[in-house]
Amino acid sequence: MLDTFAGELLKGVAKPAASPEYSDGLLDDTHGGHVTLIVALQCLIATESGATAVDQLCSKGSPFAHKVRISLNAALGDQAYVWDDSEQFYFQATVAYSMRKSMNKPFNVSDVHICEETKRISFYFVVTEPCNTLQPLPKTDVGEAIRMVRARFNNAFSLDDHTLEFLGIEPTLAPASEPSVLVWLIAFGVVMGLIVAGLITIIVLGHRDKVKRARASEKGDEENEDKSLKGIENGIYCNTLDGIEGQKNEAFYPDDDKLTKL
């Protein structure tokens, strides 16, 4: 029925104007409006005629279908939200956004078809060309588009690569985060800390040894002073005989060599 109506409308657009009372500008405006309406009707016809084909394309064993597995409880715990039609619409819109960014075509939510849904939040989806549900896009094109904006998917649903899984699509590695403090600065600080600690240890040990040597020197000086004071009597220094070998006086020793032997 829609095909017949679109055909009649197209014939009317192609038919020249019978009355000269229409100006060229009015004819152009009318013609442009009819063309726009025809394009919209063609999209509607393609959508209706391709509904059955989509059911065949979007299935578990389809070469065009991607499987998605979502774990809300594992990711959010008690704060997990309910996966309903609104969340599904949001997912379709995000996929359409990724396809627009990747292929620069006017994809809409109606071009993302979901099937094989389960209560544990897993399903399959297929992306078709805009206004042509009979032409599904290859899995490689869809996978590249999703990889381009994978972080947007995670942020949109408050999930990560482990709780929002696109089976068969490798997750995009996140860029390495730069540390707030450079590694060489940390190493420099550690080395300088060790050097300062070593210098402090050397200074403390050196001061301790110096104090010990000073005390030992003072003690030795006191002992020497005590020994020297023992040899002074009445203000006159006298050598004590303790520890002194003494001196021989030759005058008091007989000289055997001077006596004549008998």
C-alpha positions as CSV (number, residue, x, y, z in Angstrom):
1,M,0.0,0.0,0.0
2,L,2.8,2.4,0.9
3,D,4.6,1.4,-2.3
4,T,1.6,2.3,-4.4
5,F,1.2,5.6,-2.7
6,A,4.8,6.5,-3.1
7,G,4.6,5.5,-6.8
8,E,1.6,7.7,-7.4
9,L,3.3,10.6,-5.5
10,L,6.4,10.2,-7.6
11,K,4.3,10.3,-10.8
12,G,2.7,13.5,-9.6
13,V,6.1,15.1,-9.0
14,A,7.3,14.1,-12.4
15,K,4.1,15.4,-14.2
16,P,4.7,19.0,-15.5
17,A,2.6,21.8,-14.3
18,A,-0.6,22.1,-16.4
19,S,-1.5,25.6,-15.4
20,P,0.8,28.6,-16.2
21,E,-0.5,30.4,-13.1
22,Y,2.2,28.6,-11.0
23,S,5.4,30.5,-10.9
24,D,8.7,28.8,-11.2
25,G,9.6,29.4,-7.5
26,L,6.3,27.9,-6.3
27,L,6.8,24.9,-8.6
28,D,10.4,24.4,-7.2
29,D,9.2,24.6,-3.6
30,T,6.4,22.1,-4.3
31,H,8.7,19.8,-6.1
32,G,11.3,19.9,-3.3
33,G,8.7,19.2,-0.6
34,H,7.4,16.2,-2.6
35,V,10.9,14.8,-3.0
36,T,11.5,15.1,0.7
37,L,8.3,13.3,1.4
38,I,9.1,10.6,-1.0
39,V,12.5,9.9,0.6
40,A,10.8,9.7,4.0
41,L,8.2,7.3,2.6
42,Q,11.0,5.2,1.0
43,C,12.7,4.9,4.4
44,L,9.4,3.9,6.0
45,I,8.8,1.3,3.3
46,A,12.2,-0.1,3.6
47,T,11.8,-0.4,7.4
48,E,8.5,-2.2,7.1
49,S,9.7,-4.5,4.3
50,G,12.9,-5.3,6.1
51,A,11.5,-6.2,9.5
52,T,11.4,-9.9,8.6
53,A,14.9,-9.8,7.2
54,V,16.2,-8.2,10.3
55,D,14.8,-11.0,12.4
56,Q,16.8,-13.4,10.3
57,L,20.0,-11.3,10.4
58,C,19.9,-10.6,14.1
59,S,20.2,-14.0,15.6
60,K,22.7,-16.0,17.6
61,G,24.4,-17.6,14.6
62,S,24.3,-14.6,12.3
63,P,27.7,-13.5,10.9
64,F,26.6,-9.8,11.3
65,A,25.6,-10.0,15.0
66,H,27.6,-8.9,18.0
67,K,27.0,-10.3,21.5
68,V,26.9,-8.0,24.5
69,R,27.1,-9.1,28.1
70,I,26.5,-6.7,31.0
71,S,27.1,-7.3,34.7
72,L,25.5,-4.5,36.6
73,N,25.6,-6.1,40.0
74,A,29.2,-7.0,39.8
75,A,30.1,-3.4,38.8
76,L,27.7,-1.3,41.0
77,G,26.6,-3.7,43.8
78,D,23.7,-2.3,45.8
79,Q,23.6,0.8,43.5
80,A,22.9,-1.3,40.4
81,Y,20.2,0.2,38.2
82,V,17.5,-1.7,36.3
83,W,18.1,-2.6,32.7
84,D,14.9,-1.6,30.9
85,D,13.7,-0.3,27.6
86,S,15.1,3.1,28.3
87,E,18.6,1.7,29.0
88,Q,18.3,-0.4,25.8
89,F,17.4,2.8,23.8
90,Y,20.4,4.5,25.3
91,F,22.6,1.6,24.2
92,Q,21.2,1.8,20.6
93,A,21.7,5.6,20.6
94,T,25.3,5.1,21.7
95,V,25.9,2.5,19.0
96,A,24.4,4.9,16.4
97,Y,26.6,7.7,17.7
98,S,29.7,5.5,17.3
99,M,28.7,4.6,13.7
100,R,28.2,8.2,12.8
101,K,31.6,9.1,14.2
102,S,33.2,6.3,12.3
103,M,31.5,6.2,9.0
104,N,30.1,9.8,8.8
105,K,26.6,8.6,7.9
106,P,23.2,9.6,9.4
107,F,22.7,6.5,11.5
108,N,19.7,6.5,13.9
109,V,18.5,4.3,16.7
110,S,16.2,2.5,14.2
111,D,19.4,1.2,12.4
112,V,20.5,-0.7,15.5
113,H,18.6,-3.9,16.0
114,I,18.6,-5.9,19.2
115,C,17.6,-9.5,19.6
116,E,18.1,-12.7,21.7
117,E,17.7,-10.8,25.0
118,T,18.1,-12.7,28.3
119,K,17.3,-11.8,31.9
120,R,21.0,-11.9,32.8
121,I,21.4,-8.9,30.5
122,S,22.9,-10.3,27.4
123,F,21.8,-9.8,23.8
124,Y,22.8,-9.6,20.2
125,F,22.7,-6.5,18.0
126,V,23.1,-5.8,14.3
127,V,23.6,-2.5,12.6
128,T,22.2,-1.9,9.1
129,E,22.6,0.9,6.6
130,P,20.5,4.0,7.2
131,C,17.0,3.5,5.6
132,N,18.0,0.0,4.4
133,T,17.4,-2.8,6.8
134,L,18.2,-5.3,4.1
135,Q,21.9,-4.3,4.1
136,P,23.7,-5.1,7.4
137,L,27.1,-3.7,8.1
138,P,30.1,-6.1,8.4
139,K,31.1,-7.0,12.0
140,T,34.6,-5.5,11.3
141,D,33.1,-2.0,10.6
142,V,30.9,-2.1,13.7
143,G,33.8,-3.3,15.8
144,E,36.1,-0.5,14.7
145,A,33.4,2.0,15.4
146,I,32.8,0.7,18.9
147,R,36.6,0.6,19.6
148,M,36.8,4.3,18.7
149,V,34.4,5.4,21.4
150,R,34.7,2.5,23.8
151,A,35.4,4.8,26.7
152,R,32.1,6.6,25.9
153,F,30.2,3.4,26.3
154,N,31.8,2.7,29.7
155,N,31.1,6.2,30.9
156,A,27.6,6.2,29.7
157,F,26.6,3.1,31.7
158,S,29.1,3.5,34.6
159,L,30.8,0.2,33.7
160,D,34.2,-0.9,32.5
161,D,35.7,-3.3,29.9
162,H,35.0,-6.3,32.2
163,T,31.4,-5.5,33.1
164,L,30.4,-4.2,29.7
165,E,31.7,-6.9,27.3
166,F,31.5,-6.8,23.5
167,L,32.3,-10.4,22.7
168,G,34.6,-10.5,19.7
169,I,35.7,-6.9,20.0
170,E,39.0,-6.4,21.7
171,P,38.9,-3.6,24.2
172,T,40.9,-0.5,23.5
173,L,43.8,-0.1,25.8
174,A,43.6,3.0,27.9
175,P,46.5,5.5,27.5
176,A,49.1,5.1,30.1
177,S,48.5,7.7,32.8
178,E,51.5,9.9,33.6
179,P,52.5,9.9,37.2
180,S,52.0,13.1,39.1
181,V,55.7,12.9,40.3
182,L,58.4,12.0,37.8
183,V,60.2,8.8,38.4
184,W,63.6,10.4,38.2
185,L,62.6,12.9,40.8
186,I,61.6,10.1,43.2
187,A,65.0,8.3,42.6
188,F,66.9,11.6,43.1
189,G,65.1,12.2,46.4
190,V,65.9,8.7,47.6
191,V,69.6,9.0,46.7
192,M,69.8,12.5,48.4
193,G,68.1,11.1,51.5
194,L,70.7,8.3,51.7
195,I,73.6,10.7,51.3
196,V,72.3,13.1,54.0
197,A,71.7,10.2,56.4
198,G,75.3,8.9,55.7
199,L,76.7,12.4,56.4
200,I,74.8,12.7,59.6
201,T,76.0,9.3,60.8
202,I,79.6,10.1,60.0
203,I,79.4,13.4,61.9
204,V,77.8,11.9,64.9
205,L,80.3,9.0,65.1
206,G,83.2,11.4,64.5
207,H,82.0,13.6,67.3
208,R,81.6,10.6,69.6
209,D,85.1,9.4,68.9
210,K,86.5,12.9,69.5
211,V,84.9,13.1,72.9
212,K,86.3,9.7,73.8
213,R,89.8,10.6,72.8
214,A,89.5,13.9,74.7
215,R,88.4,12.1,77.9
216,A,91.2,9.5,77.5
217,S,93.8,12.3,77.0
218,E,92.5,14.2,80.1
219,K,92.8,11.0,82.2
220,G,96.3,10.3,81.1
221,D,97.4,13.9,81.9
222,E,96.0,13.5,85.4
223,E,97.9,10.2,86.0
224,N,101.2,11.8,84.8
225,E,100.6,14.8,87.0
226,D,100.1,12.5,90.1
227,K,103.3,10.7,89.4
228,S,105.3,13.9,89.0
229,L,103.9,15.3,92.3
230,K,105.2,12.3,94.2
231,G,108.8,13.3,93.5
232,I,108.5,16.8,95.0
233,E,109.2,17.3,98.7
234,N,109.5,20.7,100.4
235,G,109.3,22.3,97.1
236,I,112.4,20.5,95.8
237,Y,112.1,18.0,93.0
238,C,113.5,14.6,94.0
239,N,113.8,11.5,91.9
240,T,112.3,8.5,93.6
241,L,114.0,5.2,93.5
242,D,110.9,3.4,92.5
243,G,111.4,2.2,89.0
244,I,114.8,3.8,88.6
245,E,117.8,1.7,88.1
246,G,120.2,4.2,89.7
247,Q,123.7,5.2,88.9
248,K,127.0,3.6,90.0
249,N,129.6,5.6,91.9
250,E,133.0,4.3,90.8
251,A,134.7,5.8,93.9
252,F,133.1,3.3,96.2
253,Y,133.9,0.3,94.0
254,P,137.3,-1.4,94.5
255,D,139.5,-1.5,91.4
256,D,140.9,-5.0,91.1
257,D,143.1,-4.0,88.2
258,K,145.0,-1.4,90.3
259,L,146.1,-4.1,93.0
260,T,149.1,-6.2,92.3
261,K,148.3,-9.8,92.4
262,L,150.5,-11.9,94.6
